[in-house]
Amino acid sequence: MEPKTVAADPWATPPADFRYLLFECINPERNGKRFYYLGFMPALEGLAIVRIHGRKGERQPF
C-alpha cells in the first residue's frame, strides 16, 4: 500500500474563486455577537484588503 501524498501547504495558491474570510464570535454569557470580515479585491496594483468588523444584527456604515 502506497502512502498518500499531501501538498505541503494547500493554501500556497488559494482557489481562483476565493474572495473573503468571515469570522464570527458568539458568546451568549456576555451577550456578545461580533463579526470580522476580510475581503480581497482587485486594485490598480495587485490586491486591496477590505476590513469590516462590528456587532452582528446592527446596520454597518460603509
BAFI-3210 file (N, C-alpha, C; in Angstrom, 3 decimals, decimal comma, padded with zeros to 6 digits):
// residues 62
n [1|2|3|4|5|6|7|8|9|10|11|12|13|14|15|16|17|18|19|20|21|22|23|24|25|26|27|28|29|30|31|32|33|34|35|36|37|38|39|40|41|42|43|44|45|46|47|48|49|50|51|52|53|54|55|56|57|58|59|60|61|62]
n.u [000,842|000,655|001,704|-000,361|000,125|000,402|-000,104|002,323|001,533|-001,619|-002,835|-001,020|-001,420|-004,308|-007,773|-009,246|-011,698|-011,683|-012,532|-013,112|-012,848|-014,720|-015,216|-016,822|-017,854|-019,493|-020,831|-022,882|-023,096|-022,011|-023,501|-022,441|-022,000|-020,169|-018,549|-016,041|-014,725|-012,790|-011,996|-010,823|-009,935|-009,640|-007,199|-005,584|-002,847|-002,373|-003,744|-006,335|-007,077|-009,982|-011,319|-013,808|-015,623|-017,696|-020,766|-022,975|-026,129|-026,590|-026,822|-024,307|-022,132|-020,863]
n.v [-001,184|002,149|005,266|008,179|011,187|014,459|017,881|020,264|022,830|023,562|026,040|027,632|028,441|029,948|029,021|029,925|031,273|032,433|034,944|036,223|036,243|035,283|035,762|034,762|035,540|034,346|034,801|033,830|034,179|036,679|038,239|038,662|039,174|039,189|040,105|039,630|040,651|040,015|041,120|040,482|042,343|043,266|045,672|048,648|048,098|045,186|043,532|044,680|044,957|044,688|045,590|044,893|045,186|044,443|044,485|041,777|041,870|044,555|047,585|048,359|051,018|052,153]
n.w [000,000|-000,938|000,462|000,837|-000,941|000,196|-000,326|000,728|001,615|001,251|000,874|-000,364|-002,935|-003,286|-004,039|-007,226|-007,037|-004,547|-002,296|000,184|003,844|006,642|009,963|012,923|016,211|018,883|022,005|024,307|027,107|027,666|026,047|023,534|020,157|017,564|014,465|011,959|008,967|006,178|003,116|-000,162|-002,816|-006,271|-007,261|-008,539|-008,458|-007,911|-005,125|-002,926|000,507|002,355|005,395|007,706|010,662|013,498|015,437|015,254|013,626|013,655|011,768|009,451|008,889|005,764]
ca.u [000,000|001,454|001,181|-000,935|000,925|-000,379|000,645|002,890|000,668|-002,675|-003,222|000,053|-002,138|-005,731|-008,646|-009,479|-012,898|-011,519|-012,725|-013,198|-012,895|-015,694|-015,084|-017,892|-017,606|-020,759|-020,663|-024,186|-022,981|-021,689|-024,335|-021,501|-022,188|-019,275|-018,074|-014,849|-014,743|-011,619|-012,271|-009,695|-010,496|-008,627|-006,857|-004,730|-001,551|-002,476|-004,948|-006,653|-007,724|-011,057|-011,605|-015,040|-015,912|-018,772|-021,696|-023,948|-027,504|-026,673|-026,501|-022,915|-021,876|-019,805]
ca.v [000,000|003,364|006,388|009,287|012,405|015,644|019,113|020,840|023,936|023,657|027,441|028,378|029,046|029,814|028,772|031,091|031,995|032,865|036,382|036,818|035,437|035,803|035,169|035,132|035,219|034,423|034,486|034,117|034,612|038,114|038,850|039,103|038,665|040,019|039,526|040,215|040,345|040,408|040,929|040,673|042,908|043,732|047,093|049,035|047,427|043,943|043,320|045,555|044,230|045,445|045,074|045,364|044,461|045,056|043,641|041,150|042,301|046,010|048,147|048,756|052,138|051,908]
ca.w [000,000|-001,047|001,253|000,076|-000,934|000,525|-000,588|001,943|002,026|000,239|000,670|-001,015|-004,046|-002,971|-005,192|-008,085|-006,623|-003,163|-002,249|001,518|005,059|007,593|011,283|013,834|017,610|019,603|023,418|024,904|028,503|027,682|025,014|022,506|018,795|016,760|013,214|011,349|007,543|005,396|001,700|-001,063|-004,032|-007,216|-007,217|-009,663|-008,342|-007,151|-004,329|-001,797|001,598|002,979|006,731|008,325|011,889|014,260|016,164|014,361|013,792|013,570|010,460|009,384|007,977|004,785]
c.u [000,884|000,859|000,648|-000,007|000,000|000,495|001,129|002,006|-000,430|-003,127|-002,083|-000,494|-003,632|-006,573|-008,938|-010,687|-012,840|-011,580|-012,704|-013,111|-013,912|-015,540|-016,239|-017,526|-018,919|-020,522|-021,970|-024,105|-022,739|-022,500|-023,459|-021,756|-021,393|-018,939|-016,866|-014,800|-013,458|-011,917|-011,037|-010,252|-009,385|-008,436|-005,950|-003,391|-001,655|-003,808|-005,096|-007,368|-008,733|-011,363|-012,887|-015,244|-017,034|-019,622|-022,716|-025,343|-027,676|-026,293|-025,066|-022,739|-020,728|-019,367]
c.v [001,242|004,479|007,488|010,487|013,604|016,860|019,700|021,963|024,103|025,096|028,275|029,085|028,884|029,553|030,058|031,911|032,469|034,388|036,977|035,764|036,086|035,038|035,657|034,686|035,426|033,933|034,825|034,621|036,116|038,893|039,406|038,405|039,575|039,322|040,314|039,729|040,870|040,087|041,244|041,110|043,347|045,245|047,404|048,316|046,193|043,812|044,389|044,704|045,157|044,790|045,713|044,539|045,171|044,030|043,086|041,663|043,801|046,461|048,670|049,933|051,803|053,201]
c.w [000,000|-000,197|000,338|000,156|-000,711|000,262|000,726|002,485|000,981|-000,027|000,086|-002,257|-003,771|-004,217|-005,968|-007,631|-005,164|-003,093|-000,841|002,615|005,985|008,891|012,138|015,238|018,362|021,026|024,135|026,354|028,611|026,657|023,890|021,187|017,875|015,456|012,728|009,906|006,918|003,934|000,875|-002,410|-004,970|-007,105|-008,408|-009,643|-007,462|-006,436|-003,264|-000,752|002,259|004,315|007,252|009,581|012,626|014,964|015,182|014,680|013,763|012,173|010,501|008,435|007,024|004,193]
res [m|e|p|k|t|v|a|a|d|p|w|a|t|p|p|a|d|f|r|y|l|l|f|e|c|i|n|p|e|r|n|g|k|r|f|y|y|l|g|f|m|p|a|l|e|g|l|a|i|v|r|i|h|g|r|k|g|e|r|q|p|f]
***
